[in-house]
């Protein structure tokens, strides 16, 4: 249940909570108000029945016995049934509630001393006036009269002694439909609930718009490192966050630019003393030490060139253009084939995307060069390209000596060389993987290194595609 709830969008979570809250309060309100309404109606019905019984007993006391049936027939109604019998139809309860005592007190104050009274709540049938009159004339009891259909809810049953051997029995109730809420009222309440929940969701949706804009702007900054200021519009609570995010974008962009400029400046300035050292070495007599120093200067010069290119790539991004990925891959494979380096590549689908082709070429060449340099004699290099979601995924794998798993994260750092696989000679200065990782991140992707099975290394980088 928790995982399902957390998988919903924030606006759906809030809407669900509001809907459940309104629904619960709606049903509780209906239940409580219906209960209170039923109790109030029951008390009013009982109170009115007692008053009518008092009036009927006064009339019966002042009229001859032969007129009693006619009086009862005229006095009763669909919500009050009356009958006369020699024995009380209602037994005297052992205990009385406060409401029963209150009603009995009214009967006693009217001069009716012997009263059996019981508050009830059960369904009873409604008999029309002629039915009740015929039933009384035939001597049918109240219990027998209430044996057909259920149409109203009884609220009070009672028996009042009239004479030496005569009891007036009565039963009062209210119709069932008066205790229930009408369809119109329920539909009105439901409509108000739906309108309120819908309005809340619309307000929340509008309030969350700056948050969605934050996410879009953050992705654009990660992919293109372009500052996309967000307008300071929205709820007051979000304005400080929007302002802070805009400032963060600007500061990060300035920091990256200043760092790249500093790195390029240092690399450029170091070329002057290196050139001076090389000129001085030219006037020194030929020796093994001279050649070793020249090789060292050459390595340093290549390190500075790579560093300057790294700084340039970190601050300036190539413009994307429509490119046939398969043709680009095949061109790289053909170029290495001319250098006697075999790369296995098979295009499985037509890929034409808007990408930075020169940057992709450079990243692939960096990875292939690493595989060629450190793969060993029986190394096999394989190149794959495919579209995966909104990314272009390119994989360079080899079957060489590979890299230990605990060092996979370290080799991506600038100027990192593993002693077991890398030396200090040649063109390697420890920037190939770092440049590839930086370029992949600059274009909204990433570089992932994994061990190959049974040996070797799998290098995968992704480029976010502009749609």
C-alpha positions in Angstrom: 0.0 0.0 0.0 2.8 2.4 0.9 4.7 1.7 -2.3 1.6 2.2 -4.4 0.9 5.5 -2.7 4.4 6.8 -3.1 4.4 5.9 -6.8 1.6 8.5 -7.4 2.4 12.0 -8.4 2.3 14.6 -5.6 -0.8 16.2 -6.9 -2.5 12.8 -7.1 -1.5 12.0 -3.5 -2.8 15.3 -2.2 -6.0 14.9 -4.3 -6.5 11.4 -2.9 -6.0 12.6 0.7 -8.5 15.4 0.2 -11.0 13.1 -1.4 -10.8 10.6 1.4 -11.1 13.3 4.0 -14.2 14.8 2.4 -15.7 11.4 1.8 -15.1 10.4 5.5 -16.5 13.7 6.8 -19.5 13.4 4.4 -20.5 9.9 5.5 -19.9 10.8 9.2 -22.0 13.9 8.8 -24.8 12.0 7.1 -24.7 9.4 9.8 -24.7 11.8 12.8 -27.2 14.1 11.3 -29.5 11.2 10.4 -29.3 9.8 13.9 -29.9 13.2 15.5 -32.8 13.8 13.0 -34.4 10.4 13.8 -34.1 11.0 17.5 -35.7 14.5 17.3 -38.5 13.3 15.1 -39.1 10.3 17.4 -39.3 12.6 20.4 -41.7 15.0 18.6 -43.8 12.1 17.4 -44.0 10.6 20.9 -44.8 14.0 22.5 -47.5 14.7 20.0 -49.0 11.2 20.5 -49.2 11.7 24.3 -51.0 15.0 23.8 -53.5 13.4 21.5 -54.0 10.4 23.8 -54.7 12.9 26.7 -57.3 14.6 24.5 -58.9 11.3 23.5 -59.2 10.1 27.1 -60.9 13.3 28.1 -63.4 12.9 25.3 -64.0 9.2 26.1 -64.6 10.0 29.7 -67.4 12.5 28.7 -69.2 10.3 26.1 -71.2 7.1 26.3 -69.5 3.8 25.8 -71.4 3.0 22.6 -69.7 6.1 20.9 -66.2 5.1 21.9 -65.4 3.1 18.7 -66.6 6.0 16.6 -64.4 8.5 18.6 -61.4 6.2 18.2 -62.0 5.9 14.5 -62.1 9.7 14.2 -59.2 10.3 16.4 -56.6 7.9 15.0 -54.5 8.5 11.9 -51.8 6.8 9.9 -49.2 7.7 12.5 -51.4 6.9 15.6 -53.4 3.8 16.1 -55.9 3.5 19.0 -57.9 0.6 20.4 -59.8 -0.3 23.6 -59.4 -3.7 25.3 -60.0 -5.2 28.7 -56.3 -5.9 29.3 -53.3 -3.6 28.5 -51.6 -4.5 25.2 -48.3 -3.1 26.6 -46.7 -4.7 29.7 -45.3 -2.4 32.3 -41.4 -2.2 31.9 -39.2 -2.9 34.9 -37.2 0.2 34.2 -38.0 3.5 32.5 -35.7 5.8 30.6 -35.6 9.6 31.2 -37.7 10.2 28.1 -40.3 7.7 29.2 -40.5 9.2 32.7 -41.0 12.6 31.1 -43.9 11.4 29.0 -45.4 9.5 31.8 -45.3 12.6 34.0 -47.4 14.4 31.4 -50.0 11.7 31.5 -50.0 11.6 35.3 -50.5 15.4 35.4 -53.6 14.9 33.1 -55.1 12.6 35.7 -54.1 9.3 34.2 -52.5 7.4 37.0 -52.1 3.8 35.6 -49.9 4.1 32.5 -47.8 1.5 30.8 -45.4 3.1 28.4 -42.5 1.9 26.3 -40.4 3.8 23.7 -39.7 1.5 20.7 -38.0 1.6 17.4 -39.3 -1.0 15.0 -41.1 -1.1 11.7 -44.9 -1.2 11.6 -47.4 -1.2 8.7 -49.6 1.7 7.8 -53.3 0.8 7.9 -55.8 3.1 6.3 -58.7 4.4 8.4 -61.3 1.9 7.2 -59.0 -1.0 7.8 -58.3 0.1 11.4 -62.0 0.7 12.0 -63.0 -2.8 10.7 -60.2 -4.3 12.7 -61.4 -2.7 16.0 -65.0 -3.6 15.2 -64.0 -7.3 14.9 -62.0 -7.1 18.1 -58.6 -7.5 16.4 -55.8 -6.5 18.7 -53.1 -3.9 17.8 -50.5 -6.7 17.3 -52.7 -8.4 14.8 -53.4 -5.2 13.0 -49.6 -4.7 12.5 -48.9 -7.9 10.7 -48.9 -7.1 7.0 -46.4 -4.6 5.5 -43.8 -2.4 7.1 -44.2 1.3 6.2 -43.4 3.4 9.3 -41.1 3.3 12.3 -42.9 3.0 15.7 -41.7 5.4 18.3 -43.9 4.7 21.4 -46.4 2.0 22.5 -48.6 2.5 25.6 -51.7 1.5 27.5 -53.7 3.9 29.7 -56.4 2.7 32.1 -59.8 4.3 31.5 -62.1 2.6 33.9 -62.4 -0.4 36.1 -61.7 -2.9 33.3 -61.0 -0.8 30.3 -57.6 0.2 28.8 -56.9 2.5 25.9 -54.0 1.2 23.8 -52.1 3.4 21.4 -49.1 3.2 19.1 -47.4 6.1 17.5 -44.7 6.3 14.8 -43.3 8.3 11.9 -43.1 7.4 8.2 -39.8 5.9 7.1 -39.1 8.3 4.4 -39.1 11.2 6.9 -36.1 9.7 8.7 -33.9 9.4 5.6 -32.2 12.0 3.5 -33.7 12.7 0.2 -31.9 12.0 -3.0 -31.8 15.7 -3.9 -30.0 16.6 -0.7 -27.5 13.7 -1.0 -26.8 14.7 -4.7 -26.3 18.3 -3.6 -23.8 17.4 -0.9 -21.9 15.1 -3.3 -21.8 17.9 -5.9 -20.4 20.3 -3.4 -17.8 17.8 -2.4 -16.8 17.1 -6.0 -16.6 20.8 -6.8 -14.5 21.5 -3.7 -12.1 18.6 -4.4 -11.8 19.6 -8.0 -11.1 23.2 -7.1 -8.4 22.2 -4.6 -6.7 20.0 -7.2 -6.7 22.9 -9.7 -5.2 25.2 -7.1 -2.6 22.6 -6.1 -1.8 22.0 -9.8 -1.2 25.6 -10.4 0.9 25.9 -7.2 3.1 23.0 -8.3 3.9 24.6 -11.7 7.0 26.3 -10.4 8.3 23.0 -9.0 7.9 21.3 -12.5 9.7 24.3 -14.0 12.5 23.8 -11.5 12.9 20.2 -12.7 12.9 21.2 -16.3 15.5 24.0 -15.7 17.7 21.7 -13.7 17.7 19.1 -16.5 18.6 21.7 -19.1 21.4 23.0 -17.0 22.7 19.4 -16.5 22.5 18.7 -20.2 23.7 22.0 -21.8 25.0 23.9 -18.8 22.9 26.8 -19.9 21.4 29.1 -17.3 17.6 29.1 -17.6 16.2 31.6 -15.0 12.8 30.8 -13.6 10.2 33.6 -13.3 9.4 34.6 -9.7 5.8 33.6 -10.0 3.9 31.3 -7.8 3.0 30.8 -4.1 4.9 33.1 -1.7 6.4 30.1 0.1 8.1 29.0 -3.2 9.6 32.4 -4.1 12.7 32.0 -1.9 13.4 28.6 -3.4 13.0 29.9 -7.0 15.4 32.8 -6.2 17.9 30.5 -4.6 17.8 28.2 -7.6 18.4 31.0 -10.0 21.3 32.2 -8.0 22.7 28.7 -7.8 22.6 28.3 -11.6 24.5 31.5 -12.1 27.1 30.8 -9.5 27.7 27.2 -10.8 28.0 28.5 -14.4 30.5 31.2 -13.3 32.4 28.7 -11.3 32.7 26.2 -14.1 33.8 28.9 -16.5 36.3 30.4 -14.2 37.8 27.0 -13.3 38.1 26.1 -17.0 39.8 29.5 -17.8 42.2 29.1 -14.9 43.1 25.6 -16.0 43.6 26.7 -19.6 45.7 29.7 -18.5 48.0 27.6 -16.3 48.5 25.1 -19.1 49.2 27.9 -21.6 51.7 29.7 -19.3 53.6 26.5 -18.7 54.4 26.2 -22.4 56.8 29.1 -22.2 59.3 27.5 -19.7 58.9 24.2 -21.5 59.8 25.7 -24.8 62.8 27.4 -23.1 64.0 24.2 -21.7 63.7 22.4 -25.1 65.8 25.2 -26.7 68.5 24.9 -24.1 68.6 21.1 -24.5 69.3 21.5 -28.2 72.7 23.1 -27.4 73.7 20.2 -25.1 75.9 17.5 -26.4 74.1 14.3 -27.4 73.8 11.8 -24.6 71.4 9.4 -23.0 70.4 12.0 -20.4 69.6 14.5 -23.1 67.3 12.1 -24.9 65.6 11.2 -21.7 65.0 14.8 -20.8 63.6 15.5 -24.3 61.2 12.5 -23.9 60.1 13.9 -20.6 59.5 17.4 -22.1 57.5 15.7 -24.9 55.3 14.0 -22.4 54.8 17.2 -20.4 53.9 19.0 -23.7 51.3 16.4 -24.5 49.9 16.6 -20.9 49.5 20.4 -21.3 47.8 20.0 -24.7 45.4 17.4 -23.3 44.7 19.6 -20.3 44.0 22.6 -22.5 41.6 20.5 -24.6 40.0 19.2 -21.5 39.4 22.8 -20.2 38.1 23.9 -23.6 35.6 21.0 -23.8 34.5 21.6 -20.2 33.5 25.2 -21.0 32.4 25.1 -24.7 29.9 22.6 -26.0 29.6 21.5 -29.6 26.5 22.5 -31.5 24.2 19.5 -32.1 23.3 18.5 -35.7 21.4 15.9 -37.5 23.6 12.8 -37.7 23.4 9.3 -39.1 24.8 7.4 -36.1 25.5 4.2 -38.1 27.5 6.1 -40.7 29.5 7.8 -37.9 30.2 4.4 -36.2 31.3 2.8 -39.5 33.6 5.7 -40.3 35.4 5.2 -37.0 35.6 1.5 -37.5 37.1 2.0 -41.0 39.7 4.5 -39.7 40.9 2.1 -37.1 40.9 -0.7 -39.7 43.4 1.3 -41.7 45.6 1.3 -38.5 45.3 -2.5 -38.3 42.9 -2.3 -35.4 39.9 -4.6 -35.9 36.6 -3.4 -34.3 33.5 -5.5 -34.5 30.4 -3.4 -35.2 27.0 -4.3 -36.6 24.2 -1.8 -37.0 20.9 -3.2 -35.9 18.6 -0.2 -36.6 18.5 3.0 -38.5 19.7 5.8 -36.1 19.4 9.4 -37.2 19.5 11.7 -34.3 20.4 15.3 -33.4 23.7 14.9 -31.5 27.2 16.4 -31.3 29.1 14.2 -33.8 32.6 15.4 -33.1 32.2 15.0 -29.4 30.8 11.5 -29.8 33.7 10.6 -32.1 36.2 11.8 -29.6 34.6 9.9 -26.7 34.6 6.7 -28.8 38.2 7.2 -29.8 39.3 7.7 -26.2 37.6 4.5 -25.2 39.0 2.5 -28.2 42.5 3.9 -27.6 42.4 2.7 -24.0 41.3 -0.7 -25.2 44.0 -0.9 -27.8 46.7 0.3 -25.5 45.9 -1.8 -22.5 43.9 -4.7 -23.9 46.8 -7.1 -24.7 47.6 -9.3 -27.7 44.3 -11.3 -27.7 42.1 -8.3 -27.2 38.8 -8.1 -29.1 37.0 -4.8 -29.3 33.3 -4.5 -30.0 31.3 -1.3 -30.6 27.5 -1.0 -30.2 25.0 1.9 -30.6 21.3 2.0 -29.8 18.6 4.4 -28.8 17.3 3.8 -25.3 14.4 6.0 -24.2 15.5 9.6 -24.6 19.2 8.7 -24.8 21.7 7.5 -27.4 23.6 4.6 -25.8 27.1 3.7 -27.1 29.1 0.8 -25.7 32.8 0.0 -26.2 33.8 -3.4 -24.8 37.0 -5.4 -24.9 38.4 -8.7 -23.7 41.7 -7.3 -22.4 43.1 -7.3 -18.9 40.4 -5.0 -17.6 40.4 -3.0 -14.4 39.8 -4.1 -10.8 36.2 -3.4 -9.7 37.2 -1.2 -6.8 39.2 1.0 -9.1 36.5 1.6 -11.7 35.5 5.0 -10.1 39.0 6.2 -9.7 40.1 5.9 -13.3 37.5 8.4 -14.4 39.2 11.1 -12.3 41.5 13.5 -14.2 45.2 12.5 -14.4 44.6 9.1 -12.8 46.7 6.2 -14.0 46.7 2.7 -12.5 50.2 1.4 -11.9 49.2 -2.1 -13.0 48.0 -1.0 -16.4 49.4 2.4 -17.2 52.9 3.8 -17.5 54.2 7.4 -18.0 55.3 7.0 -21.6 53.5 7.5 -24.8 50.5 9.8 -25.2 48.7 8.7 -22.1 48.3 11.4 -19.4 45.3 10.1 -17.6 42.6 12.3 -19.2 40.9 10.0 -21.7 38.2 8.6 -19.5 37.9 11.8 -17.6 37.2 13.8 -20.9 34.7 11.1 -22.0 32.9 11.3 -18.6 32.9 15.1 -18.7 31.5 15.3 -22.2 28.8 12.7 -21.5 27.7 14.7 -18.4 27.7 17.9 -20.4 25.3 16.4 -22.9 22.9 15.1 -20.2 24.3 11.5 -20.0 26.9 9.6 -18.1 29.8 7.2 -18.4 29.6 3.8 -16.8 32.5 1.3 -16.5 31.8 -2.4 -15.8 33.8 -5.6 -15.8 33.4 -7.7 -18.9 32.8 -11.5 -18.7 35.1 -13.4 -18.6 37.6 -10.6 -18.8 38.0 -7.1 -20.0 36.1 -3.9 -19.6 32.7 -2.6 -20.8 32.6 1.2 -21.2 29.1 2.7 -21.8 28.3 6.3 -22.3 24.9 8.0 -23.0 23.9 11.3 -24.7 20.6 12.9 -24.0 18.6 13.4 -27.2 16.9 16.6 -28.1 13.3 15.9 -29.2 
